[in-house]
Amino acid sequence: MTTSVVERTREIGIRNAIGAPQRDILMRFLMEAVFISTLGGALGLVKGLAVSYGLAAWTNMDVIPSLWIMLAALVVSMTAGVVSGYYPARRAAGLKPVEALHFD
């Protein structure tokens, strides 16, 4: 997320210059972080289930996936996205338009 903020500094400056509230910029980056982490968590769950069922078929063992564990994994993934995205989003929202537009 820090890299995303640095790469999009000019965009943030333009949004600030045309009057976007800091809250909107903060929410935009936080929602992006949550989306990316949730998508990554869901893909990880699908891959984990596929590997589990593949190993179960190979070893003739039963696999009983727990819905609560899968939900907990998604919640942890989303929480990690919010935690890792908050500081860069807060920093992006606080940029002054002149500084952001002058950034190279």
Legacy VTK file of the C-alpha trace (Angstrom):
# vtk DataFile Version 3.0
C-alpha trace
ASCII
DATASET POLYDATA
POINTS 104 float
0.000 0.000 0.000
2.892 2.339 0.664
4.107 1.774 -2.883
0.622 2.451 -4.215
0.493 5.768 -2.367
3.931 6.803 -3.634
3.075 5.858 -7.223
-0.203 7.770 -7.078
1.024 10.916 -5.348
0.121 13.160 -8.288
-3.392 11.713 -8.410
-3.780 12.398 -4.692
-2.545 15.955 -5.192
-5.038 16.555 -7.982
-7.869 15.191 -5.845
-6.789 17.475 -2.985
-6.501 20.455 -5.316
-10.040 20.054 -6.642
-11.414 19.824 -3.119
-11.710 16.140 -2.233
-12.081 15.757 1.537
-9.311 13.917 3.372
-11.870 11.366 4.507
-12.647 10.415 0.882
-8.972 9.891 0.062
-8.467 7.874 3.247
-11.504 5.696 2.519
-10.419 5.131 -1.092
-7.070 3.663 -0.022
-8.565 1.706 2.879
-11.216 0.158 0.625
-8.509 -0.753 -1.881
-6.493 -2.418 0.885
-9.530 -4.352 2.133
-10.436 -5.446 -1.400
-6.930 -6.662 -2.192
-6.536 -8.499 1.120
-10.000 -10.082 0.906
-9.382 -11.236 -2.646
-6.010 -12.653 -1.616
-7.560 -14.381 1.390
-10.350 -15.895 -0.717
-7.902 -17.136 -3.354
-5.746 -18.596 -0.584
-8.755 -20.409 0.855
-9.683 -21.841 -2.544
-6.109 -22.990 -3.143
-5.894 -24.459 0.359
-9.147 -26.370 -0.119
-8.013 -27.672 -3.499
-4.704 -28.894 -2.066
-6.483 -30.421 0.944
-8.948 -32.315 -1.202
-6.149 -33.393 -3.545
-4.109 -34.764 -0.654
-7.220 -36.399 0.808
-7.910 -38.169 -2.468
-4.286 -39.262 -2.736
-4.069 -40.577 0.843
-7.688 -41.829 1.130
-8.341 -39.623 4.164
-11.446 -37.586 4.913
-11.382 -33.796 4.720
-13.899 -31.868 6.778
-13.354 -28.128 6.237
-14.570 -25.921 9.065
-16.726 -22.988 8.003
-15.720 -21.059 11.144
-12.017 -21.465 10.419
-12.514 -20.289 6.827
-14.486 -17.240 8.012
-11.845 -16.501 10.630
-9.154 -16.670 7.934
-11.058 -14.148 5.818
-11.544 -11.833 8.805
-7.833 -12.026 9.629
-7.000 -11.277 5.996
-9.317 -8.259 5.935
-7.956 -7.021 9.266
-4.401 -7.310 7.966
-5.447 -5.251 4.942
-6.901 -2.490 7.104
-3.919 -2.446 9.463
-1.359 -2.397 6.653
-3.325 0.154 4.637
-4.219 2.645 7.340
-0.879 4.438 7.752
-0.209 4.919 4.014
-3.823 5.999 3.501
-3.603 8.470 6.368
-0.355 9.862 4.995
-1.879 10.187 1.523
-4.936 11.986 2.864
-2.719 14.479 4.707
-0.611 15.492 1.706
-0.786 19.141 0.738
-1.805 19.603 -2.917
1.283 21.668 -3.768
3.659 19.094 -2.307
1.872 16.196 -3.999
1.790 17.866 -7.408
5.455 18.833 -7.124
6.452 15.238 -6.191
8.604 13.352 -8.722
LINES 1 105
104 0 1 2 3 4 5 6 7 8 9 10 11 12 13 14 15 16 17 18 19 20 21 22 23 24 25 26 27 28 29 30 31 32 33 34 35 36 37 38 39 40 41 42 43 44 45 46 47 48 49 50 51 52 53 54 55 56 57 58 59 60 61 62 63 64 65 66 67 68 69 70 71 72 73 74 75 76 77 78 79 80 81 82 83 84 85 86 87 88 89 90 91 92 93 94 95 96 97 98 99 100 101 102 103
